Every structure is written in structure tokens, then in C-alpha cells.
Amino acid sequence: MFQLFKQLLAQSGSEPVADCPALQLVNEAQLMSVVLMLEVAAADFQDASAEHDEVLSYLTSEYRLTPVDAEIVFRRAKELSNDSVCLHRFTSKMKDLSYPERLDLMEQLWRIAYHDGQLDPHEEAMLRKIADLLFIRHSDYIQCKLAVQSN
């Protein structure tokens, strides 16, 4: 029984699509950023199709992916998001990002939250947790929010 459990754990940690060429175009922190975007998009329990388009647009413009590669990266991030239990798993992969890079990510997360035209309290709570896990100062968290609101 214990061997079966160990085998299942080993299989669950494997990356079945890690050898996909499109996934090699983004680093781990970039993929985790997309997962966080999906977590924010799902926080309001609404249809996330509008956010889907925003994330794909981000992938093609920011990471310079083709639409096909962006969709592959999106699907992989969606798989990771669906299997998530906590945000720390994703934010811990971003410890090497500089503070300005983390602020850019936070601003993009605010864009995702506001993309449907309204900010749900669950989205805001999710953003607050992410900001804390990324060690973003509260004043900068608010600055990112205000920058997105003014656009």
C-alpha cells in the first residue's frame, strides 16, 4: 500500500507536457505569473472568458508568443491552476524577480481583476494575498490598483 502511494505521488509530480516546445519559450516564473492571473480571474466565480482573452493578449505581447504557443502556455497554466491548493506554490517560484518586476506583475493582476469592468471582493482578497506573498509593500499595492483604475 505504501509503495502504491509513493508511486502515485511520483507520477503526480511529473510534467507530462514539459517537453512541449511552446512551454520552453517561457521560464518557470513566467508560467507561474500566468497561473496567478488565472487564479485572480477565477476568484469571482464568474465566467472568465473575458479574462482568458486578456491573458492571451498578455502572453502574445509581453512574452512575444504566437497565438498558438500562447494558447498552449495558457492551457498548461490552467491545468496548474485547477490543481492548486495554495498560492505559495506559485509565488515561491518568483523569489528571483526584482521588485519592479513583481510590481509589474501586480499591475497586470489588477488589470485581470478589472477586465470585466468591476472588482469583486474575492478578487481583491486574492490580490491582497498575492501581494503579501510577493512581499509587495501596501503602498505599492495601492499604487498599482490606482494606476489600473485610472486607465
N, C-alpha and C positions, 0 to 999 in steps of 0.2 A: 504494500500500500504506500509506504513512504517513497519507494522508488518511483512509483507512478506519479506521485505528487511532484517529486523533483523533476521528472521528465516533462510534466505539464508546465511547470514554471520555466524550464529551459526553453520550451517551444514558444511560450507566450512572450518571451523577451526577444525572440528572433525578429528580424526585419525582413519580411518576405519581399518587399519591393525596394530594398535598399540599393540593389544593383541597377535600378531603373535609371537610365541616363538623365532624365529630367530632374530627378531628385539629387543628382550630383551637381547640379547647377546652383544649388543653394546650400549654405552651410547650416549647421545644426541650430544656431541662434536664429537664423532667418526663418527656418521651418517652425521653430517654437514661437516666433513672433506671429506667424500666420495662425497657429493654434490658439494663441491668446486672442487674436481678432475674432476667431470663431466662437470662443468662449464668451466674449462680450456680446457678440451677435445673438447668441442663444440665451443670454441671461434674461431677456424679457419674455421668453416663452412664446414669441410671435414668429410668424413666417419670416425666415431670414433670407429670402431670395434677393431683396434689395441689397443687403449686406454682402451677399455672395458676389454680386456684380462689383461692389466697391473693393472687396478683397482681390478679385481677379484683376481689376484695374490697377490696384497697388502692385500686384505681382508683376504685371507687364511693364509698368512704368518704373517702379523702384528697383526691381531685380532684373529688369530687361529680359524677361522671359517671353517666349512666343505664347500665344493664347493656348496652344495645345499643352506646352510644358507647364504653363500656369495652372491649367485645369488638373494636371497630374499632381502637382505640388499641393494644390487645394484639396484634392481627394485624400492624399496622404495625411495632411493636417487634419482633415475631417475625421479620419479613422482614429488618429491620436486623441482628438478632442472627445470623440464618442467613448473612448476607453478611459478617459481621465477620471481620477478621483480627487485630485487636488491640484492647485495651481503651482505649487512649489516645484513639482516635477518639470514644469516648463520654464519657470523663471530662473531656476538654478542653472540652466544652460546659458544664461545671459550674463553671468558674472563678469565675463571679459569685455562686455560692451562698455564703452566710455559713457560718462554721464550724459553728454549731449546726444549720444545715440539712444540711450534709454529715454530721454525726453522726446526725441523724435518718434519713438515707438509709442510713448504715452499719448502724444498728439494724434497719431494715427488711430489709436484705440478710441479716443474721443470722437474722431470722425466716424468710426464704425457705429458708435453708440448713437450719434446724432443723425446718421444717414437716413433713417426713416422719418425724420422730422420731429421726433420727440425723444426725450430722455426718460427712460423707465427707471424707477428707484432701484430695481435689481441690477440694471446695467451700471448705475452709479456706484452701488455697493461693490460690484465686481471690479470696477476700475480702481476703487479705493484699495481693495485687497492687492491688486496687481501693483499699484504704486508703492505700497508698503513692502511687498516682496522684492521690488526692483530698487529699493532704497531711494525713492524719489522724494525730495522734500515736499511738504504740503504746499508751500507757496508756489513751487514749480508745477505741482499737480493742478492747482487752481489756474495758473497762468496758461497751461495747455488747454484747459477747459474753456477759458475765456477766449483764447485765440481761435478755437474751433467755432465757438458760438458767434463770434463776430463775422465769420465768413458766410 
